[in-house]
Amino acid sequence: DSRDKYLCAYIVTDERIDLYGLREYLAGELPGYMIPTNFIPIDEIPLTANGKIDVNALPAPQAISVGDNAKYIPPKTTVEKKLVEIWEKVLGRPNIGINDNFFNSGGDSIKSIQVIARMNSAGYKLEMKDLFQYPVIAELASRVKKLKRNPDQAVITGTIPLTPIQR
């Protein structure tokens, strides 16, 4: 959803910056929720006639977001394929590989809940702690379990006895 809130850093510098290294540095200094999802290098901060930052003139983060710097490796197993499919939908970003980091790719705690729910709907059990501890598909896939049964969500018809509380 384009209305999702995210933290974006626009960087103005003459030097080349290792954005992955910057993200790693910030991870050691800041809580996870304060680390920007997107780091965007720009030539200068656009200003309005009043000298304030012209937010509307800043480039859109989705168009030039700097991701994980991980080499793209496609999914091989069924679980990896399902994780990639769900991450791409939840994160709104194509070409996610098994070495991409969920949180470096724009994931957060709310999106992780969506991933867990969608995996459950697809017949897989994924623990929240596993997603946080192993945020890379290559490591996470081995911790995903196939659900033994999918609960039947069909409408119940016929006579059903009252539960003790209803009596």
Secondary structure, 3 states (H helix, E strand, C coil): CCCCCCCEEEEECCCCCCHHHHHHHHHHHCCHHHCCCEEEEECCCCECCCCCECHHHCCCHHHHCCCCCCCCCCCCCHHHHHHHHHHHHHHCCCCCCCCCECCCCCCCHHHHHHHHHHHHHCCEECCHHHHHHCCEHHHHHHHCEECCCCCCCCCCCCCCCCCCCCC
